[in-house]
Amino acid sequence: MATEDIDRLNYNVLDCSIAGKLEPPLARLGNCLAANKNASLVYCLGDNNVVMVLQVGQDATMPAIQADDTTIPCGPNIGLQRRLQLQDEELECHCLSNDENVVGIAGRSVHLFNPQLNLIIQKEINLNFVPKSITIVYLDDSQFNKVYNMAIAGSNGVNIYILNSSNDKLNTHGVINLHTGLPIAIVQYSRNGHYLAVATMDGHFGIWKNPTRSTFDAVTDFWYIKVKSIRVTSIEFSPTRDLVALGCWDQNVFLYQLESVKPFRWTCNKIEFNTELYKVVNSRFPGVYVQWSNSGTFLIVTIIQDNKTAILIYNTDNKSFKEVTTGDIIKGITSGIDTLNNEYILFYTRQKKLRLIYF
C-alpha cells in the first residue's frame, strides 16, 4: 500500500467464519493473540487455561464495493486447528519466537511447544512468581546447536533462560537475572534480537543493547526513562527500523527511536490523536495494545472508552491516522499479510468474535 493512500481509504470490519468452538479470551491485561509474521497461524489464550491454534485461510477475495472500483478481500475462513487445555495451571501470557519455531506459554510453569503445540522442552520450568510477560528470541549466530534466550517478567525482575536445542527438544542451559527486586510488567525482544525492552509496574521503561550475551553492563548497555503515564501495557518493536512503540493504560502512546549506540540513547515522541475516544479508560478495561504492520509503516493502536474499542491506524511517515470503530472490547490483536499482499488486522473480542480489517 502506498503511504499516501491511508487518508482516502474506508475500512470495513469483517466477521470471520470460524470452523470450531472458541473459548472466551483470557481475562488478563495482556494481548491474548500471538501470530506468525503473516498471521496464518494464530495462537489464542482462552479462559479455562485453553490454548487455541487457529489456521487462517488467505486465498479469497470479494467483488469490488468501493466507489473507486478497487477490490476488497473478504474475511477469510478460519479453522480451529488444535485446542489444548493445560491442567492445574493459571495461564498468564504467551509468545511466539522470532523464528516462529517455539511457542512459549507461562503460568505456574513455562510450557514450550512447536508451532503444532507438541511439547518440546525436556524438563519443566517451574516458576516461583506470577509471570506477567514472556518473549523468546533465536540466536542466529549459534555455531552448533540452536540457542534461544527466553525472558520472563514478574514481581522480582526478569529471568532470562538460555535454551539449547538438540534433537528437536529444548534444555535449560543457564539463567540470567536482571532487575532483581523490581516488579516488571512487560518484556519484549526486538525481531532481530538486538534489543530487549522492559517496563516496570510504575511506568519506567528501559532497553538493553545486545541482550543475547551472557553478561550485561548496566552502564554501557542499558538506557531507561520514566514514561509520563500510569503503566505500560504493550511494547512492540518495528519490524524494519530501530523504533519501538509503547501503549499505556491511560491511553498514552509513545514512539522511541534509537538516537545513538555510543552512548546508548533513545529519543521519545508522544503521538497525539485528535479523537473523542482518546480519554482515560475505566480500570476494568485493558489499556492500549500496539502492533506494527508488516511493512513497518503503520502503527496499529487500540483505544478503549466505555464499552467499545476503536482501532487507530497511524502512518509513521506522514503522521496521519484513520479511526475504525469496532463496537466491542478487543482482548487480542495481531497483523498480517495475505497471499495477495493485502495487509490486515485480526482481532478477538470479549464477545468471542474474530474480526478482520484490510487496510
Contacts in CASP RR format, 6 or more apart in sequence:
PFRMAT RR
TARGET T0000
AUTHOR 0000-0000-0000
METHOD contacts of the structure
MODEL  1
MATEDIDRLNYNVLDCSIAGKLEPPLARLGNCLAANKNASLVYCLGDNNV
VMVLQVGQDATMPAIQADDTTIPCGPNIGLQRRLQLQDEELECHCLSNDE
NVVGIAGRSVHLFNPQLNLIIQKEINLNFVPKSITIVYLDDSQFNKVYNM
AIAGSNGVNIYILNSSNDKLNTHGVINLHTGLPIAIVQYSRNGHYLAVAT
MDGHFGIWKNPTRSTFDAVTDFWYIKVKSIRVTSIEFSPTRDLVALGCWD
QNVFLYQLESVKPFRWTCNKIEFNTELYKVVNSRFPGVYVQWSNSGTFLI
VTIIQDNKTAILIYNTDNKSFKEVTTGDIIKGITSGIDTLNNEYILFYTR
QKKLRLIYF
1 295 0 8 1.000
1 343 0 8 1.000
1 359 0 8 1.000
3 297 0 8 1.000
3 315 0 8 1.000
3 317 0 8 1.000
3 318 0 8 1.000
4 318 0 8 1.000
6 298 0 8 1.000
6 313 0 8 1.000
6 315 0 8 1.000
6 320 0 8 1.000
6 321 0 8 1.000
6 322 0 8 1.000
6 359 0 8 1.000
7 320 0 8 1.000
7 322 0 8 1.000
9 322 0 8 1.000
9 359 0 8 1.000
10 66 0 8 1.000
11 313 0 8 1.000
11 322 0 8 1.000
11 324 0 8 1.000
11 357 0 8 1.000
11 358 0 8 1.000
11 359 0 8 1.000
12 72 0 8 1.000
12 357 0 8 1.000
12 358 0 8 1.000
13 324 0 8 1.000
13 326 0 8 1.000
13 355 0 8 1.000
13 356 0 8 1.000
13 357 0 8 1.000
14 74 0 8 1.000
14 75 0 8 1.000
14 355 0 8 1.000
14 356 0 8 1.000
14 357 0 8 1.000
14 358 0 8 1.000
15 75 0 8 1.000
15 353 0 8 1.000
15 354 0 8 1.000
15 355 0 8 1.000
16 75 0 8 1.000
16 76 0 8 1.000
16 77 0 8 1.000
16 78 0 8 1.000
16 346 0 8 1.000
16 354 0 8 1.000
16 355 0 8 1.000
16 356 0 8 1.000
17 75 0 8 1.000
17 76 0 8 1.000
17 77 0 8 1.000
17 78 0 8 1.000
18 54 0 8 1.000
18 77 0 8 1.000
18 78 0 8 1.000
18 79 0 8 1.000
18 80 0 8 1.000
18 354 0 8 1.000
19 77 0 8 1.000
19 78 0 8 1.000
19 79 0 8 1.000
19 80 0 8 1.000
20 79 0 8 1.000
20 80 0 8 1.000
21 80 0 8 1.000
22 44 0 8 1.000
22 52 0 8 1.000
22 80 0 8 1.000
22 352 0 8 1.000
22 354 0 8 1.000
23 44 0 8 1.000
23 46 0 8 1.000
23 47 0 8 1.000
23 48 0 8 1.000
23 50 0 8 1.000
23 52 0 8 1.000
23 83 0 8 1.000
23 352 0 8 1.000
24 46 0 8 1.000
24 47 0 8 1.000
24 350 0 8 1.000
24 352 0 8 1.000
25 32 0 8 1.000
25 44 0 8 1.000
25 45 0 8 1.000
25 46 0 8 1.000
25 47 0 8 1.000
25 331 0 8 1.000
25 332 0 8 1.000
25 348 0 8 1.000
25 349 0 8 1.000
25 350 0 8 1.000
25 352 0 8 1.000
26 32 0 8 1.000
26 45 0 8 1.000
26 46 0 8 1.000
26 47 0 8 1.000
26 91 0 8 1.000
26 331 0 8 1.000
27 47 0 8 1.000
28 45 0 8 1.000
28 92 0 8 1.000
28 93 0 8 1.000
29 233 0 8 1.000
29 286 0 8 1.000
29 287 0 8 1.000
30 93 0 8 1.000
30 233 0 8 1.000
30 234 0 8 1.000
30 286 0 8 1.000
30 289 0 8 1.000
30 332 0 8 1.000
31 234 0 8 1.000
31 289 0 8 1.000
31 331 0 8 1.000
31 332 0 8 1.000
31 333 0 8 1.000
31 334 0 8 1.000
32 44 0 8 1.000
32 45 0 8 1.000
32 46 0 8 1.000
32 331 0 8 1.000
32 332 0 8 1.000
32 348 0 8 1.000
33 42 0 8 1.000
33 43 0 8 1.000
33 44 0 8 1.000
33 332 0 8 1.000
33 333 0 8 1.000
33 334 0 8 1.000
33 346 0 8 1.000
33 347 0 8 1.000
33 348 0 8 1.000
34 42 0 8 1.000
34 43 0 8 1.000
34 94 0 8 1.000
34 95 0 8 1.000
34 96 0 8 1.000
34 103 0 8 1.000
34 334 0 8 1.000
35 41 0 8 1.000
35 42 0 8 1.000
35 43 0 8 1.000
35 96 0 8 1.000
35 334 0 8 1.000
35 336 0 8 1.000
35 346 0 8 1.000
36 96 0 8 1.000
36 100 0 8 1.000
36 115 0 8 1.000
37 100 0 8 1.000
37 239 0 8 1.000
37 294 0 8 1.000
37 336 0 8 1.000
37 337 0 8 1.000
38 58 0 8 1.000
38 294 0 8 1.000
38 336 0 8 1.000
38 337 0 8 1.000
38 338 0 8 1.000
39 56 0 8 1.000
39 334 0 8 1.000
39 335 0 8 1.000
39 336 0 8 1.000
39 337 0 8 1.000
39 344 0 8 1.000
39 346 0 8 1.000
40 55 0 8 1.000
40 56 0 8 1.000
40 57 0 8 1.000
40 58 0 8 1.000
41 53 0 8 1.000
41 54 0 8 1.000
41 55 0 8 1.000
41 56 0 8 1.000
41 81 0 8 1.000
41 115 0 8 1.000
42 53 0 8 1.000
42 54 0 8 1.000
42 56 0 8 1.000
42 78 0 8 1.000
42 334 0 8 1.000
42 346 0 8 1.000
43 51 0 8 1.000
43 52 0 8 1.000
43 53 0 8 1.000
43 54 0 8 1.000
43 94 0 8 1.000
43 96 0 8 1.000
43 103 0 8 1.000
44 51 0 8 1.000
44 52 0 8 1.000
44 53 0 8 1.000
44 54 0 8 1.000
44 332 0 8 1.000
44 348 0 8 1.000
45 51 0 8 1.000
45 91 0 8 1.000
45 93 0 8 1.000
45 94 0 8 1.000
45 105 0 8 1.000
46 52 0 8 1.000
46 91 0 8 1.000
48 85 0 8 1.000
49 85 0 8 1.000
49 86 0 8 1.000
49 87 0 8 1.000
49 89 0 8 1.000
49 90 0 8 1.000
49 91 0 8 1.000
50 83 0 8 1.000
50 84 0 8 1.000
50 85 0 8 1.000
50 86 0 8 1.000
51 83 0 8 1.000
51 84 0 8 1.000
51 85 0 8 1.000
51 86 0 8 1.000
51 91 0 8 1.000
51 94 0 8 1.000
51 105 0 8 1.000
51 117 0 8 1.000
52 80 0 8 1.000
52 82 0 8 1.000
52 83 0 8 1.000
52 84 0 8 1.000
53 80 0 8 1.000
53 81 0 8 1.000
53 82 0 8 1.000
53 83 0 8 1.000
53 84 0 8 1.000
53 115 0 8 1.000
53 116 0 8 1.000
53 117 0 8 1.000
54 78 0 8 1.000
54 79 0 8 1.000
54 80 0 8 1.000
54 81 0 8 1.000
54 354 0 8 1.000
55 78 0 8 1.000
55 79 0 8 1.000
55 80 0 8 1.000
55 81 0 8 1.000
56 76 0 8 1.000
56 78 0 8 1.000
56 79 0 8 1.000
56 346 0 8 1.000
57 76 0 8 1.000
57 77 0 8 1.000
57 78 0 8 1.000
57 79 0 8 1.000
58 76 0 8 1.000
58 338 0 8 1.000
58 339 0 8 1.000
58 340 0 8 1.000
59 76 0 8 1.000
59 338 0 8 1.000
59 339 0 8 1.000
60 73 0 8 1.000
60 74 0 8 1.000
60 75 0 8 1.000
60 76 0 8 1.000
60 77 0 8 1.000
61 71 0 8 1.000
61 72 0 8 1.000
61 73 0 8 1.000
61 74 0 8 1.000
61 340 0 8 1.000
62 71 0 8 1.000
62 72 0 8 1.000
62 73 0 8 1.000
62 74 0 8 1.000
62 75 0 8 1.000
63 71 0 8 1.000
64 70 0 8 1.000
64 71 0 8 1.000
64 72 0 8 1.000
65 72 0 8 1.000
66 72 0 8 1.000
72 358 0 8 1.000
73 338 0 8 1.000
73 340 0 8 1.000
73 342 0 8 1.000
73 344 0 8 1.000
73 358 0 8 1.000
75 356 0 8 1.000
76 338 0 8 1.000
76 356 0 8 1.000
78 354 0 8 1.000
81 116 0 8 1.000
82 116 0 8 1.000
82 117 0 8 1.000
84 117 0 8 1.000
86 105 0 8 1.000
86 111 0 8 1.000
88 108 0 8 1.000
89 107 0 8 1.000
89 108 0 8 1.000
89 109 0 8 1.000
90 107 0 8 1.000
90 108 0 8 1.000
90 130 0 8 1.000
91 105 0 8 1.000
91 106 0 8 1.000
91 107 0 8 1.000
92 106 0 8 1.000
92 107 0 8 1.000
92 130 0 8 1.000
92 131 0 8 1.000
92 132 0 8 1.000
93 105 0 8 1.000
93 106 0 8 1.000
93 107 0 8 1.000
93 131 0 8 1.000
93 132 0 8 1.000
93 133 0 8 1.000
93 134 0 8 1.000
94 103 0 8 1.000
94 104 0 8 1.000
94 105 0 8 1.000
94 106 0 8 1.000
94 134 0 8 1.000
95 103 0 8 1.000
95 104 0 8 1.000
95 134 0 8 1.000
95 135 0 8 1.000
95 136 0 8 1.000
96 102 0 8 1.000
96 103 0 8 1.000
96 104 0 8 1.000
96 136 0 8 1.000
97 103 0 8 1.000
97 104 0 8 1.000
97 136 0 8 1.000
97 137 0 8 1.000
97 138 0 8 1.000
97 148 0 8 1.000
98 136 0 8 1.000
98 137 0 8 1.000
98 138 0 8 1.000
98 189 0 8 1.000
98 191 0 8 1.000
98 192 0 8 1.000
98 193 0 8 1.000
99 138 0 8 1.000
99 140 0 8 1.000
100 115 0 8 1.000
101 114 0 8 1.000
101 115 0 8 1.000
101 138 0 8 1.000
102 112 0 8 1.000
102 113 0 8 1.000
102 114 0 8 1.000
102 120 0 8 1.000
102 136 0 8 1.000
102 138 0 8 1.000
102 148 0 8 1.000
102 170 0 8 1.000
103 112 0 8 1.000
103 113 0 8 1.000
103 114 0 8 1.000
103 115 0 8 1.000
103 117 0 8 1.000
104 110 0 8 1.000
104 111 0 8 1.000
104 112 0 8 1.000
104 113 0 8 1.000
104 134 0 8 1.000
104 136 0 8 1.000
104 150 0 8 1.000
105 111 0 8 1.000
105 112 0 8 1.000
105 113 0 8 1.000
105 134 0 8 1.000
106 127 0 8 1.000
106 131 0 8 1.000
106 134 0 8 1.000
106 152 0 8 1.000
107 127 0 8 1.000
107 130 0 8 1.000
107 131 0 8 1.000
108 126 0 8 1.000
108 127 0 8 1.000
109 124 0 8 1.000
109 125 0 8 1.000
109 126 0 8 1.000
109 127 0 8 1.000
110 121 0 8 1.000
110 124 0 8 1.000
110 125 0 8 1.000
110 127 0 8 1.000
110 131 0 8 1.000
110 134 0 8 1.000
110 150 0 8 1.000
110 152 0 8 1.000
110 161 0 8 1.000
111 119 0 8 1.000
111 121 0 8 1.000
111 124 0 8 1.000
112 119 0 8 1.000
112 120 0 8 1.000
112 121 0 8 1.000
112 150 0 8 1.000
112 163 0 8 1.000
112 170 0 8 1.000
113 119 0 8 1.000
113 120 0 8 1.000
114 120 0 8 1.000
114 168 0 8 1.000
120 168 0 8 1.000
120 169 0 8 1.000
120 170 0 8 1.000
121 163 0 8 1.000
121 169 0 8 1.000
121 170 0 8 1.000
121 171 0 8 1.000
122 169 0 8 1.000
122 170 0 8 1.000
122 171 0 8 1.000
123 171 0 8 1.000
123 172 0 8 1.000
125 161 0 8 1.000
125 172 0 8 1.000
127 152 0 8 1.000
129 154 0 8 1.000
129 155 0 8 1.000
129 156 0 8 1.000
130 154 0 8 1.000
130 155 0 8 1.000
131 152 0 8 1.000
131 153 0 8 1.000
131 154 0 8 1.000
132 153 0 8 1.000
132 154 0 8 1.000
132 155 0 8 1.000
132 184 0 8 1.000
132 185 0 8 1.000
132 186 0 8 1.000
133 152 0 8 1.000
133 153 0 8 1.000
133 154 0 8 1.000
133 184 0 8 1.000
133 185 0 8 1.000
133 186 0 8 1.000
133 187 0 8 1.000
133 188 0 8 1.000
134 150 0 8 1.000
134 151 0 8 1.000
134 152 0 8 1.000
134 153 0 8 1.000
134 187 0 8 1.000
135 150 0 8 1.000
135 151 0 8 1.000
135 187 0 8 1.000
135 188 0 8 1.000
135 189 0 8 1.000
135 196 0 8 1.000
136 148 0 8 1.000
136 149 0 8 1.000
136 150 0 8 1.000
136 151 0 8 1.000
136 189 0 8 1.000
137 148 0 8 1.000
137 149 0 8 1.000
137 189 0 8 1.000
137 193 0 8 1.000
137 212 0 8 1.000
138 146 0 8 1.000
138 147 0 8 1.000
138 148 0 8 1.000
139 146 0 8 1.000
139 147 0 8 1.000
139 148 0 8 1.000
139 149 0 8 1.000
139 193 0 8 1.000
139 212 0 8 1.000
145 164 0 8 1.000
145 165 0 8 1.000
145 166 0 8 1.000
146 164 0 8 1.000
146 165 0 8 1.000
147 162 0 8 1.000
147 163 0 8 1.000
147 164 0 8 1.000
147 165 0 8 1.000
147 173 0 8 1.000
148 162 0 8 1.000
148 163 0 8 1.000
148 165 0 8 1.000
148 170 0 8 1.000
149 160 0 8 1.000
149 161 0 8 1.000
149 162 0 8 1.000
149 163 0 8 1.000
149 189 0 8 1.000
149 211 0 8 1.000
149 212 0 8 1.000
150 160 0 8 1.000
150 161 0 8 1.000
150 163 0 8 1.000
151 158 0 8 1.000
151 159 0 8 1.000
151 160 0 8 1.000
151 161 0 8 1.000
151 187 0 8 1.000
151 189 0 8 1.000
151 196 0 8 1.000
151 211 0 8 1.000
152 158 0 8 1.000
152 159 0 8 1.000
152 160 0 8 1.000
152 161 0 8 1.000
152 187 0 8 1.000
153 184 0 8 1.000
153 185 0 8 1.000
153 186 0 8 1.000
153 187 0 8 1.000
153 198 0 8 1.000
154 183 0 8 1.000
154 184 0 8 1.000
154 185 0 8 1.000
155 181 0 8 1.000
155 183 0 8 1.000
155 184 0 8 1.000
156 180 0 8 1.000
156 181 0 8 1.000
156 182 0 8 1.000
156 183 0 8 1.000
157 177 0 8 1.000
157 178 0 8 1.000
157 179 0 8 1.000
157 180 0 8 1.000
157 181 0 8 1.000
157 182 0 8 1.000
157 183 0 8 1.000
157 184 0 8 1.000
158 177 0 8 1.000
158 178 0 8 1.000
158 179 0 8 1.000
158 184 0 8 1.000
158 187 0 8 1.000
158 198 0 8 1.000
159 175 0 8 1.000
159 176 0 8 1.000
159 177 0 8 1.000
160 175 0 8 1.000
160 176 0 8 1.000
160 177 0 8 1.000
160 178 0 8 1.000
160 211 0 8 1.000
161 172 0 8 1.000
161 174 0 8 1.000
161 175 0 8 1.000
162 172 0 8 1.000
162 173 0 8 1.000
162 174 0 8 1.000
162 175 0 8 1.000
162 176 0 8 1.000
162 214 0 8 1.000
163 170 0 8 1.000
163 171 0 8 1.000
163 172 0 8 1.000
163 173 0 8 1.000
164 170 0 8 1.000
164 171 0 8 1.000
164 173 0 8 1.000
176 214 0 8 1.000
176 216 0 8 1.000
178 198 0 8 1.000
178 208 0 8 1.000
178 216 0 8 1.000
179 198 0 8 1.000
179 200 0 8 1.000
182 200 0 8 1.000
183 200 0 8 1.000
183 201 0 8 1.000
183 202 0 8 1.000
184 198 0 8 1.000
184 199 0 8 1.000
184 200 0 8 1.000
184 201 0 8 1.000
185 199 0 8 1.000
185 200 0 8 1.000
185 201 0 8 1.000
185 203 0 8 1.000
185 231 0 8 1.000
185 232 0 8 1.000
185 233 0 8 1.000
186 197 0 8 1.000
186 198 0 8 1.000
186 199 0 8 1.000
186 232 0 8 1.000
186 233 0 8 1.000
186 234 0 8 1.000
186 235 0 8 1.000
187 196 0 8 1.000
187 197 0 8 1.000
187 198 0 8 1.000
188 196 0 8 1.000
188 197 0 8 1.000
188 235 0 8 1.000
188 236 0 8 1.000
188 237 0 8 1.000
188 244 0 8 1.000
189 195 0 8 1.000
189 196 0 8 1.000
189 197 0 8 1.000
189 211 0 8 1.000
189 237 0 8 1.000
190 196 0 8 1.000
190 197 0 8 1.000
190 237 0 8 1.000
190 244 0 8 1.000
191 237 0 8 1.000
191 239 0 8 1.000
193 211 0 8 1.000
193 212 0 8 1.000
194 209 0 8 1.000
194 210 0 8 1.000
195 207 0 8 1.000
195 208 0 8 1.000
195 209 0 8 1.000
195 211 0 8 1.000
195 237 0 8 1.000
195 242 0 8 1.000
195 244 0 8 1.000
196 207 0 8 1.000
196 208 0 8 1.000
196 211 0 8 1.000
197 205 0 8 1.000
197 206 0 8 1.000
197 207 0 8 1.000
197 208 0 8 1.000
197 235 0 8 1.000
197 237 0 8 1.000
197 244 0 8 1.000
198 205 0 8 1.000
198 206 0 8 1.000
198 207 0 8 1.000
198 208 0 8 1.000
199 205 0 8 1.000
199 206 0 8 1.000
199 227 0 8 1.000
199 231 0 8 1.000
199 232 0 8 1.000
199 235 0 8 1.000
199 246 0 8 1.000
201 231 0 8 1.000
202 231 0 8 1.000
203 226 0 8 1.000
203 227 0 8 1.000
203 229 0 8 1.000
203 230 0 8 1.000
203 231 0 8 1.000
203 232 0 8 1.000
204 224 0 8 1.000
204 225 0 8 1.000
204 226 0 8 1.000
204 227 0 8 1.000
205 224 0 8 1.000
205 225 0 8 1.000
205 226 0 8 1.000
205 227 0 8 1.000
205 232 0 8 1.000
205 235 0 8 1.000
205 246 0 8 1.000
205 256 0 8 1.000
206 222 0 8 1.000
206 223 0 8 1.000
206 224 0 8 1.000
206 225 0 8 1.000
207 222 0 8 1.000
207 223 0 8 1.000
207 224 0 8 1.000
207 244 0 8 1.000
207 256 0 8 1.000
207 264 0 8 1.000
207 266 0 8 1.000
208 216 0 8 1.000
208 221 0 8 1.000
208 222 0 8 1.000
209 220 0 8 1.000
209 221 0 8 1.000
209 222 0 8 1.000
209 223 0 8 1.000
209 261 0 8 1.000
209 264 0 8 1.000
210 221 0 8 1.000
211 221 0 8 1.000
216 222 0 8 1.000
220 262 0 8 1.000
220 263 0 8 1.000
220 264 0 8 1.000
221 264 0 8 1.000
222 264 0 8 1.000
223 264 0 8 1.000
223 265 0 8 1.000
223 266 0 8 1.000
225 266 0 8 1.000
225 268 0 8 1.000
227 246 0 8 1.000
227 248 0 8 1.000
227 252 0 8 1.000
227 254 0 8 1.000
228 252 0 8 1.000
228 270 0 8 1.000
229 248 0 8 1.000
229 249 0 8 1.000
229 250 0 8 1.000
229 252 0 8 1.000
229 254 0 8 1.000
230 248 0 8 1.000
230 249 0 8 1.000
230 250 0 8 1.000
231 248 0 8 1.000
231 249 0 8 1.000
231 250 0 8 1.000
232 246 0 8 1.000
232 247 0 8 1.000
232 248 0 8 1.000
232 249 0 8 1.000
233 247 0 8 1.000
233 248 0 8 1.000
233 249 0 8 1.000
233 286 0 8 1.000
233 287 0 8 1.000
233 288 0 8 1.000
233 289 0 8 1.000
234 245 0 8 1.000
234 246 0 8 1.000
234 247 0 8 1.000
234 287 0 8 1.000
234 288 0 8 1.000
234 289 0 8 1.000
234 290 0 8 1.000
235 244 0 8 1.000
235 245 0 8 1.000
235 246 0 8 1.000
235 247 0 8 1.000
235 290 0 8 1.000
236 244 0 8 1.000
236 245 0 8 1.000
236 290 0 8 1.000
236 291 0 8 1.000
236 292 0 8 1.000
237 243 0 8 1.000
237 244 0 8 1.000
237 245 0 8 1.000
237 292 0 8 1.000
238 244 0 8 1.000
238 245 0 8 1.000
238 292 0 8 1.000
238 296 0 8 1.000
239 292 0 8 1.000
239 294 0 8 1.000
239 296 0 8 1.000
240 295 0 8 1.000
240 296 0 8 1.000
241 257 0 8 1.000
241 296 0 8 1.000
242 257 0 8 1.000
242 258 0 8 1.000
243 255 0 8 1.000
243 256 0 8 1.000
243 257 0 8 1.000
243 258 0 8 1.000
243 316 0 8 1.000
244 255 0 8 1.000
244 256 0 8 1.000
244 266 0 8 1.000
245 253 0 8 1.000
245 254 0 8 1.000
245 255 0 8 1.000
245 256 0 8 1.000
245 290 0 8 1.000
245 292 0 8 1.000
245 299 0 8 1.000
246 252 0 8 1.000
246 253 0 8 1.000
246 254 0 8 1.000
246 255 0 8 1.000
246 256 0 8 1.000
246 290 0 8 1.000
247 253 0 8 1.000
247 254 0 8 1.000
247 287 0 8 1.000
247 288 0 8 1.000
247 289 0 8 1.000
247 290 0 8 1.000
247 301 0 8 1.000
248 254 0 8 1.000
248 287 0 8 1.000
248 288 0 8 1.000
249 281 0 8 1.000
249 283 0 8 1.000
249 287 0 8 1.000
249 288 0 8 1.000
250 280 0 8 1.000
250 281 0 8 1.000
250 287 0 8 1.000
251 278 0 8 1.000
251 279 0 8 1.000
251 280 0 8 1.000
251 281 0 8 1.000
251 287 0 8 1.000
251 288 0 8 1.000
251 303 0 8 1.000
251 304 0 8 1.000
252 270 0 8 1.000
252 288 0 8 1.000
253 270 0 8 1.000
253 271 0 8 1.000
253 273 0 8 1.000
253 288 0 8 1.000
253 290 0 8 1.000
253 299 0 8 1.000
253 301 0 8 1.000
254 268 0 8 1.000
254 269 0 8 1.000
254 270 0 8 1.000
254 271 0 8 1.000
255 268 0 8 1.000
255 269 0 8 1.000
255 270 0 8 1.000
255 271 0 8 1.000
255 299 0 8 1.000
255 316 0 8 1.000
256 266 0 8 1.000
256 267 0 8 1.000
256 268 0 8 1.000
256 269 0 8 1.000
257 266 0 8 1.000
257 267 0 8 1.000
257 269 0 8 1.000
258 265 0 8 1.000
258 266 0 8 1.000
259 265 0 8 1.000
259 266 0 8 1.000
259 267 0 8 1.000
271 299 0 8 1.000
271 301 0 8 1.000
271 314 0 8 1.000
273 301 0 8 1.000
273 303 0 8 1.000
273 312 0 8 1.000
273 314 0 8 1.000
273 321 0 8 1.000
273 323 0 8 1.000
275 303 0 8 1.000
275 310 0 8 1.000
275 312 0 8 1.000
275 323 0 8 1.000
276 305 0 8 1.000
277 303 0 8 1.000
277 304 0 8 1.000
277 305 0 8 1.000
277 308 0 8 1.000
277 310 0 8 1.000
277 323 0 8 1.000
278 303 0 8 1.000
279 305 0 8 1.000
281 287 0 8 1.000
281 304 0 8 1.000
281 305 0 8 1.000
282 306 0 8 1.000
285 304 0 8 1.000
285 329 0 8 1.000
286 304 0 8 1.000
286 329 0 8 1.000
286 330 0 8 1.000
286 331 0 8 1.000
287 302 0 8 1.000
287 304 0 8 1.000
288 301 0 8 1.000
288 302 0 8 1.000
288 303 0 8 1.000
288 304 0 8 1.000
289 301 0 8 1.000
289 302 0 8 1.000
289 330 0 8 1.000
289 332 0 8 1.000
289 333 0 8 1.000
290 299 0 8 1.000
290 300 0 8 1.000
290 301 0 8 1.000
290 302 0 8 1.000
291 299 0 8 1.000
291 300 0 8 1.000
291 333 0 8 1.000
291 334 0 8 1.000
291 335 0 8 1.000
291 345 0 8 1.000
292 298 0 8 1.000
292 299 0 8 1.000
292 300 0 8 1.000
292 335 0 8 1.000
293 299 0 8 1.000
293 300 0 8 1.000
293 335 0 8 1.000
293 336 0 8 1.000
293 343 0 8 1.000
293 359 0 8 1.000
294 335 0 8 1.000
294 336 0 8 1.000
294 337 0 8 1.000
294 343 0 8 1.000
295 343 0 8 1.000
296 316 0 8 1.000
297 315 0 8 1.000
297 316 0 8 1.000
297 317 0 8 1.000
298 313 0 8 1.000
298 314 0 8 1.000
298 315 0 8 1.000
298 316 0 8 1.000
298 343 0 8 1.000
298 359 0 8 1.000
299 313 0 8 1.000
299 314 0 8 1.000
299 316 0 8 1.000
300 311 0 8 1.000
300 312 0 8 1.000
300 313 0 8 1.000
300 314 0 8 1.000
300 333 0 8 1.000
300 335 0 8 1.000
300 345 0 8 1.000
301 311 0 8 1.000
301 312 0 8 1.000
301 313 0 8 1.000
301 314 0 8 1.000
302 309 0 8 1.000
302 310 0 8 1.000
302 311 0 8 1.000
302 312 0 8 1.000
302 330 0 8 1.000
302 333 0 8 1.000
302 347 0 8 1.000
303 309 0 8 1.000
303 310 0 8 1.000
303 311 0 8 1.000
303 312 0 8 1.000
304 310 0 8 1.000
304 329 0 8 1.000
304 330 0 8 1.000
307 327 0 8 1.000
307 328 0 8 1.000
307 329 0 8 1.000
308 325 0 8 1.000
308 326 0 8 1.000
308 327 0 8 1.000
308 328 0 8 1.000
308 329 0 8 1.000
309 326 0 8 1.000
309 327 0 8 1.000
309 328 0 8 1.000
309 329 0 8 1.000
309 330 0 8 1.000
309 349 0 8 1.000
310 323 0 8 1.000
310 324 0 8 1.000
310 325 0 8 1.000
310 326 0 8 1.000
311 323 0 8 1.000
311 324 0 8 1.000
311 326 0 8 1.000
311 330 0 8 1.000
311 333 0 8 1.000
311 345 0 8 1.000
311 347 0 8 1.000
311 357 0 8 1.000
312 321 0 8 1.000
312 322 0 8 1.000
312 323 0 8 1.000
312 324 0 8 1.000
313 321 0 8 1.000
313 322 0 8 1.000
313 324 0 8 1.000
313 345 0 8 1.000
313 359 0 8 1.000
314 320 0 8 1.000
314 321 0 8 1.000
315 321 0 8 1.000
322 359 0 8 1.000
324 357 0 8 1.000
326 347 0 8 1.000
326 349 0 8 1.000
326 355 0 8 1.000
328 349 0 8 1.000
328 350 0 8 1.000
328 351 0 8 1.000
328 353 0 8 1.000
329 349 0 8 1.000
329 350 0 8 1.000
329 351 0 8 1.000
330 347 0 8 1.000
330 348 0 8 1.000
330 349 0 8 1.000
330 350 0 8 1.000
331 348 0 8 1.000
331 349 0 8 1.000
331 350 0 8 1.000
332 347 0 8 1.000
332 348 0 8 1.000
333 345 0 8 1.000
333 346 0 8 1.000
333 347 0 8 1.000
333 348 0 8 1.000
334 345 0 8 1.000
334 346 0 8 1.000
334 347 0 8 1.000
335 343 0 8 1.000
335 344 0 8 1.000
335 345 0 8 1.000
335 346 0 8 1.000
336 343 0 8 1.000
336 344 0 8 1.000
336 345 0 8 1.000
336 346 0 8 1.000
337 343 0 8 1.000
337 344 0 8 1.000
338 344 0 8 1.000
342 358 0 8 1.000
343 358 0 8 1.000
343 359 0 8 1.000
344 356 0 8 1.000
344 357 0 8 1.000
344 358 0 8 1.000
344 359 0 8 1.000
345 356 0 8 1.000
345 357 0 8 1.000
345 359 0 8 1.000
346 354 0 8 1.000
346 355 0 8 1.000
346 356 0 8 1.000
347 354 0 8 1.000
347 355 0 8 1.000
347 356 0 8 1.000
347 357 0 8 1.000
348 354 0 8 1.000
348 355 0 8 1.000
349 355 0 8 1.000
END
